[in-house]
Amino acid sequence: MAKHLIQQDGEIKEMFTGYSLLLTDNEHGMQLNRAIDEYRREYEVLVDAVTNSQKGVFSRSLLHQLRFWSK
């Protein structure tokens, strides 16, 4: 009986370890996706700023973004 309980305990610990690794992997994937989305948005703002600067147009939002990037 004790041998069976020890075996079951080991299997349960392995399952929880696997599940924990899966959750950690999923969380890291979501963080990576959020970072990529943020970089995409910042890149679009930068492209808009350059495009508008060539036209001679600056908005408050673009000036704020340019100040943020210059820090």
C-alpha distances in whole Angstrom, upper triangle without the diagonal:
4,5,5,6,9,10,11,12,14,15,16,18,20,21,23,24,26,27,28,30,32,33,35,36,37,39,41,42,43,45,47,48,49,51,53,54,55,57,58,60,62,63,65,66,67,69,70,72,73,75,76,78,80,81,82,79,77,75,74,70,71,73,70,67,70,70,66,66,69,67
4,5,5,6,9,10,10,12,14,15,16,18,20,21,22,24,26,27,29,30,31,33,35,36,37,39,41,42,43,45,47,48,49,51,52,54,55,57,58,60,61,63,64,66,67,69,70,72,73,75,76,78,79,80,78,75,74,72,68,69,71,68,65,68,68,64,64,66,64
4,5,5,6,9,10,11,12,14,15,17,19,20,21,23,24,26,27,29,30,32,33,35,36,38,39,41,42,44,45,47,48,50,51,53,54,56,57,59,60,62,63,64,66,68,69,70,72,74,75,77,78,79,77,75,73,71,68,68,70,67,65,67,67,63,63,65,63
4,5,5,6,9,10,11,12,14,15,17,18,20,21,23,24,26,27,29,30,32,33,35,36,38,39,41,42,44,45,47,48,50,51,53,54,56,57,58,60,62,63,64,66,68,69,70,72,73,75,77,77,75,73,71,70,66,67,69,66,63,66,66,62,62,64,63
4,5,5,6,9,10,10,12,14,15,16,18,20,21,22,24,26,27,28,30,31,33,34,36,37,39,40,42,43,45,46,48,49,51,52,54,55,57,58,60,61,63,64,66,67,69,70,71,73,75,76,73,71,69,67,64,65,66,63,61,63,63,60,60,62,60
4,5,5,6,9,10,11,12,14,15,16,18,20,21,23,24,26,27,29,30,32,33,35,36,37,39,41,42,43,45,47,48,49,51,53,54,55,57,59,60,61,63,64,66,67,69,70,72,74,74,72,70,68,66,63,64,65,62,60,62,62,58,58,60,58
4,5,5,6,9,10,11,13,14,15,17,19,20,21,23,25,26,27,29,30,32,33,35,36,38,39,41,42,44,45,47,48,50,51,53,54,56,57,59,60,62,63,64,66,68,69,71,72,73,71,69,67,66,62,63,64,61,59,61,61,57,57,60,58
4,5,5,6,9,10,11,12,14,15,16,18,20,21,23,24,26,27,29,30,32,33,35,36,38,39,41,42,44,45,47,48,50,51,52,54,56,57,58,60,62,63,64,66,67,69,71,71,69,67,65,64,60,61,63,60,57,60,60,56,56,59,57
4,5,5,6,9,10,11,12,14,15,16,18,20,21,22,24,26,27,29,30,32,33,35,36,38,39,41,42,43,45,47,48,49,51,53,54,55,57,59,60,61,63,64,66,68,69,70,67,65,63,62,58,59,61,57,55,58,57,54,54,56,54
4,5,5,6,9,10,10,12,14,15,17,18,20,21,23,24,26,27,29,30,32,33,35,36,37,39,41,42,43,45,47,48,49,51,53,54,55,57,58,60,61,63,64,66,68,68,66,64,62,61,57,58,59,56,54,56,56,52,52,55,53
4,5,5,6,9,10,11,12,14,15,17,18,20,21,23,24,26,27,29,30,32,33,35,36,38,39,41,42,43,45,47,48,50,51,52,54,56,57,58,60,61,63,65,66,67,65,63,61,60,56,57,58,56,53,55,56,52,52,54,53
4,5,5,6,9,10,11,12,14,15,16,18,20,21,22,24,26,27,29,30,32,33,35,36,38,39,41,42,44,45,46,48,50,51,52,54,55,57,58,60,61,63,65,65,63,61,59,58,54,55,56,53,51,54,54,50,50,53,51
4,5,5,6,9,10,10,12,14,15,16,18,20,21,22,24,26,27,28,30,32,33,35,36,37,39,41,42,43,45,47,48,49,51,53,54,55,57,58,60,61,63,64,62,59,57,56,52,53,55,52,49,52,52,48,48,50,48
4,5,5,6,9,10,11,12,14,15,16,18,20,21,23,24,26,27,29,30,32,33,35,36,37,39,41,42,43,45,47,48,49,51,52,54,55,57,58,60,62,62,60,58,57,55,52,52,54,51,48,51,51,47,47,49,48
4,5,5,6,9,10,11,12,14,15,16,18,20,21,23,24,26,27,29,30,32,33,35,36,37,39,41,42,44,45,47,48,50,51,53,54,55,57,59,60,61,59,57,55,54,50,51,53,50,47,50,50,46,46,49,47
4,5,5,6,9,10,10,12,14,15,16,18,20,21,22,24,26,27,29,30,31,33,35,36,38,39,40,42,44,45,46,48,49,51,52,54,55,57,58,59,57,55,53,51,48,48,50,47,45,47,47,44,44,47,45
4,5,5,6,9,10,11,12,14,15,17,18,20,21,22,24,26,27,29,30,32,33,35,36,38,39,41,42,43,45,47,48,49,51,52,54,55,57,58,56,53,52,50,47,47,49,46,44,46,46,42,42,45,43
4,5,5,6,9,10,11,12,14,15,16,18,20,21,23,25,26,27,29,30,32,33,35,36,37,39,41,42,43,45,47,48,49,51,52,54,56,57,54,52,51,50,46,46,48,46,43,45,46,42,41,44,43
4,5,5,6,9,10,11,12,14,15,17,18,20,21,23,24,26,27,29,30,32,33,35,36,38,39,41,42,44,45,47,48,49,51,53,54,55,53,51,49,48,44,45,46,44,41,44,44,40,40,43,42
4,5,5,6,9,10,11,12,14,15,17,18,20,21,23,24,26,27,29,30,32,33,35,36,38,39,41,42,43,45,47,48,49,51,53,53,51,49,47,46,42,43,44,41,39,41,42,38,38,41,39
4,5,5,6,9,10,11,12,14,15,16,18,20,21,22,24,26,27,28,30,32,33,35,36,37,39,41,42,43,45,46,48,49,51,52,50,48,46,45,41,42,43,41,38,40,40,37,36,39,38
4,5,5,6,9,10,11,12,14,15,17,18,20,21,23,24,26,27,29,30,31,33,35,36,37,39,41,42,43,45,46,48,50,51,48,46,45,44,40,40,42,40,37,39,40,36,36,39,38
4,5,5,6,9,10,11,12,14,15,17,18,20,21,23,24,26,27,29,30,32,33,35,36,38,39,41,42,43,45,47,48,49,47,44,43,41,38,38,40,37,35,37,38,34,34,37,36
4,5,5,6,9,10,11,12,14,15,17,18,20,21,23,24,26,27,29,30,32,33,35,36,37,39,41,42,43,45,47,47,45,43,41,40,36,37,39,36,33,35,36,32,32,35,33
4,5,5,6,9,10,11,12,14,15,16,18,20,21,23,25,26,27,29,30,31,33,35,36,37,39,41,42,43,45,46,44,42,41,40,36,36,38,35,33,35,35,32,31,34,33
4,5,5,6,9,10,11,12,14,15,17,18,20,21,23,24,26,27,29,30,32,33,35,36,37,39,41,42,44,45,42,40,39,38,34,34,37,34,31,34,35,31,31,34,33
4,5,5,6,9,10,11,12,14,15,17,18,20,21,23,24,26,27,29,30,32,33,35,36,37,39,41,42,43,41,38,37,35,32,32,34,31,29,31,32,28,28,31,30
4,5,5,6,9,10,10,12,14,15,16,18,20,21,22,24,26,27,28,30,31,33,34,36,37,39,41,41,39,37,36,35,31,31,33,30,28,30,30,27,26,29,28
4,5,5,6,9,10,11,12,14,15,16,18,20,21,23,24,26,27,29,30,32,33,34,36,38,39,40,38,36,35,34,30,30,33,30,27,29,31,27,26,30,29
4,5,5,6,9,10,11,12,14,15,17,18,20,21,23,24,26,27,29,30,31,33,34,36,38,38,36,34,33,32,28,28,30,28,25,28,29,25,25,28,28
4,5,5,6,9,10,11,12,14,15,17,18,20,21,22,24,26,27,29,30,31,33,35,36,37,35,32,31,30,26,26,28,26,23,25,26,22,22,25,24
4,5,5,6,9,10,11,12,14,15,16,18,20,21,22,24,26,27,28,30,31,33,35,36,34,32,31,30,26,26,28,26,22,24,26,22,21,24,24
4,5,5,6,9,10,10,12,14,15,17,18,20,21,23,24,26,27,28,30,32,33,34,32,30,29,28,25,25,27,25,22,24,26,22,21,25,25
4,5,5,6,9,10,11,12,14,15,17,18,20,21,23,24,26,27,28,30,32,32,30,28,26,26,22,22,24,22,19,22,23,19,19,23,22
4,5,5,6,9,10,11,12,14,15,16,18,20,21,22,24,26,27,29,30,31,29,27,26,25,21,21,23,21,17,20,21,17,16,20,20
4,5,5,6,9,10,10,12,14,15,16,18,20,21,22,24,25,27,29,30,28,26,25,25,21,21,23,21,18,20,22,18,17,21,21
4,5,5,6,9,10,11,12,14,15,17,18,20,21,22,24,26,27,28,26,24,23,23,19,19,21,20,16,19,21,18,17,21,21
4,5,5,6,9,10,11,12,14,15,16,18,20,21,22,24,26,26,24,22,21,20,16,16,18,16,13,16,17,14,14,17,18
4,5,5,6,9,10,10,12,14,15,16,18,20,21,23,24,25,23,21,21,20,17,16,18,17,13,15,17,14,12,16,17
4,5,5,6,9,10,10,12,14,15,16,18,20,21,23,24,22,21,20,20,17,16,18,17,14,16,18,16,14,18,19
4,5,5,6,9,10,11,12,14,15,16,18,20,21,22,20,18,17,17,13,13,16,14,11,14,16,14,13,17,18
4,5,5,6,9,10,10,12,14,15,16,18,20,20,18,16,16,16,12,11,13,12,8,10,13,11,9,13,15
4,5,5,6,9,10,11,12,14,15,17,18,19,18,17,17,17,14,12,15,14,11,12,15,13,11,14,16
4,5,5,6,9,10,10,12,14,15,17,18,16,15,15,16,13,11,14,14,11,12,16,14,13,16,19
4,5,5,6,9,10,10,12,14,15,16,14,12,12,12,9,7,10,11,7,9,12,11,11,14,16
4,5,5,6,9,10,10,12,14,15,14,12,13,14,11,8,10,11,8,8,11,11,9,12,15
4,5,5,6,8,10,11,13,14,13,13,14,16,13,10,13,14,11,11,15,15,13,15,18
4,5,5,6,8,10,11,12,10,10,11,13,11,8,11,13,11,11,15,15,14,16,19
4,5,5,6,9,10,10,9,7,9,11,9,6,8,10,8,8,11,12,11,13,16
4,5,5,6,9,10,10,10,12,14,13,9,11,14,11,10,14,15,13,14,18
4,5,5,7,9,9,10,12,15,14,11,13,16,14,13,17,18,16,18,21
4,5,5,6,5,6,9,12,12,9,11,14,13,12,16,17,16,18,21
4,5,5,5,6,10,13,13,9,10,14,13,11,14,16,15,16,19
4,5,8,10,13,16,16,13,14,17,16,14,18,20,18,19,22
4,6,9,12,15,16,13,14,18,17,16,19,21,20,21,24
4,7,10,13,15,12,12,16,16,15,17,20,19,19,23
4,7,10,11,9,10,14,14,13,16,18,18,19,22
4,7,8,6,7,10,11,10,12,15,15,16,19
4,5,5,6,9,10,11,12,14,16,17,19
4,6,5,6,9,10,11,12,14,15,17
4,5,5,6,9,10,11,13,14,16
4,5,5,6,9,10,11,12,15
4,5,5,6,9,10,11,13
4,5,5,6,9,10,11
4,5,5,6,9,10
4,5,5,6,9
4,5,5,7
4,6,6
4,6
4
